[in-house]
Amino acid sequence: MTPVVPPPHLRSVLRSLATGVTVVTTDTPEGPAGVSINSFTSVSLEPPLVLFCISRTSRTWPAIEAAGHFAVSILGSGQERIARQFCATGVDRFAGQRLTTAWTGAPVLADAAAYLDCTLARVVDAGDHHIVIGEVVSAGALADQRPLVFAHSRYGTC
């Protein structure tokens, strides 16, 4: 029999892993949709692929899936407020944000450190999350900033 690690214990162990902080956005007929994501990584340079994980219960996921494209804004140091804003529920997550539009039409946070514009390439169901793989169609650095990171339930920089 394989041992099972209880979710609270696994979460406490994974707190030691520092992750970058991003905001994943898309456009909808009702306006922009977006959510903070810290489970983001590069997958491949050829072809250019990235991935992020999103909860199956996310209210933003259906908008991203329906649009078939998304932008990833990579947050820099000093942008903790933005990360928290895009985690909050019942608020206008885009309030006070300067936006630009990526090639796909997805909104990009203009004050982010960098962005990647992606088309939806593949979705893999994985437990209580989806693994979303995107093909990068455009990208750019927006500001020379140190990255915002998250570990031990706190934001910081490296």
C-alpha positions in Angstrom: 0.0 0.0 0.0 1.3 3.5 -0.9 1.4 6.0 2.0 -0.9 9.0 1.6 0.4 12.4 2.6 -2.5 14.4 4.1 -3.1 17.7 2.3 -2.3 20.0 5.3 1.1 18.3 5.8 1.9 18.5 2.1 1.0 22.2 2.1 3.2 22.8 5.1 6.2 21.1 3.3 5.6 22.9 0.0 5.7 26.3 1.8 9.4 26.0 1.6 9.4 26.2 -2.2 9.8 29.8 -3.4 7.7 30.5 -6.5 7.4 33.4 -8.9 4.2 35.3 -8.8 2.2 36.0 -12.0 -1.2 37.2 -13.1 -2.9 35.3 -15.8 -5.5 37.2 -17.8 -7.8 36.9 -20.8 -10.4 38.9 -22.5 -14.1 38.2 -22.5 -17.2 39.9 -24.0 -17.9 41.2 -20.4 -14.4 42.6 -20.0 -11.1 41.3 -18.8 -10.7 38.3 -16.4 -7.6 37.5 -14.4 -6.2 35.6 -11.4 -2.9 35.5 -9.5 -0.9 32.3 -10.2 2.3 31.1 -8.5 2.4 27.7 -10.1 3.9 28.9 -13.4 6.9 27.6 -15.2 8.6 27.3 -18.6 8.2 24.0 -20.3 10.0 24.2 -23.6 11.9 26.6 -25.8 11.2 24.7 -29.1 8.3 24.9 -29.4 7.9 27.8 -26.9 5.6 26.3 -24.2 4.8 27.4 -20.6 2.4 26.1 -18.0 0.4 27.0 -15.0 -1.9 25.2 -12.7 -5.3 26.4 -11.8 -8.0 25.1 -9.4 -10.9 23.3 -11.0 -13.2 25.5 -9.0 -11.6 28.8 -10.3 -14.2 31.2 -11.6 -11.5 32.6 -14.0 -10.7 29.3 -15.6 -13.9 29.0 -17.7 -13.1 32.5 -19.3 -9.5 31.4 -20.1 -10.7 28.1 -21.6 -13.5 29.8 -23.7 -11.1 32.5 -25.0 -8.5 30.0 -26.0 -5.7 32.4 -25.2 -4.2 34.2 -22.2 -1.4 36.5 -21.1 0.9 35.9 -18.2 2.1 39.1 -16.5 5.2 38.4 -14.4 5.2 40.5 -11.3 8.2 42.4 -10.0 9.2 43.4 -6.5 6.9 45.9 -5.0 3.9 44.5 -6.7 2.5 42.5 -3.8 -0.6 44.6 -3.8 -1.4 43.6 -7.4 -0.9 39.9 -6.5 -3.3 40.2 -3.6 -5.8 42.1 -5.6 -5.9 39.4 -8.2 -6.5 36.8 -5.5 -9.4 38.6 -3.9 -13.0 37.7 -4.6 -15.9 40.1 -5.0 -13.7 43.0 -6.1 -12.8 44.5 -9.5 -9.4 42.9 -9.9 -8.5 45.3 -12.7 -9.3 48.5 -10.7 -6.4 50.9 -10.9 -4.4 48.8 -13.3 -2.8 50.2 -16.4 -3.4 47.7 -19.2 -2.0 47.1 -22.7 -3.2 44.5 -25.2 -1.2 41.5 -26.3 -1.2 40.1 -29.8 -4.0 37.6 -29.0 -6.1 40.3 -27.5 -5.5 39.3 -23.9 -4.9 42.2 -21.4 -1.3 42.6 -20.0 -0.5 44.5 -16.8 1.5 47.4 -18.2 3.5 47.8 -14.9 4.6 44.1 -14.7 8.2 43.1 -15.1 7.5 41.0 -18.2 4.7 39.2 -20.1 4.1 36.2 -22.2 1.2 36.0 -24.7 -0.1 32.5 -25.2 -2.6 30.4 -27.1 -4.1 27.5 -25.2 -2.3 24.4 -26.4 -3.4 21.7 -24.0 -5.2 21.1 -20.7 -4.4 18.1 -18.4 -6.6 17.2 -15.5 -4.6 16.6 -12.4 -6.3 16.0 -9.1 -8.2 19.2 -8.0 -6.4 21.3 -10.6 -5.9 21.7 -14.3 -2.4 21.9 -15.8 -2.7 24.5 -18.6 -0.1 24.5 -21.3 0.2 27.5 -23.5 2.2 28.1 -26.6 4.0 31.5 -26.4 3.2 33.7 -29.5 4.7 36.9 -28.2 6.7 38.1 -25.1 8.5 41.0 -23.8 10.3 42.6 -20.8 8.4 45.7 -19.6 10.6 46.9 -16.7 13.9 46.0 -15.2 12.7 44.7 -11.8 13.6 41.9 -9.4 10.9 39.2 -9.4 8.2 39.0 -6.8 8.4 35.6 -5.1 6.1 33.7 -2.6 7.2 31.3 0.1 6.2 30.5 3.7 2.9 32.3 3.0 4.8 35.6 2.5 5.8 37.7 -0.5 9.4 38.8 -1.0 12.1 39.2 -3.6 15.4 37.5 -4.4 
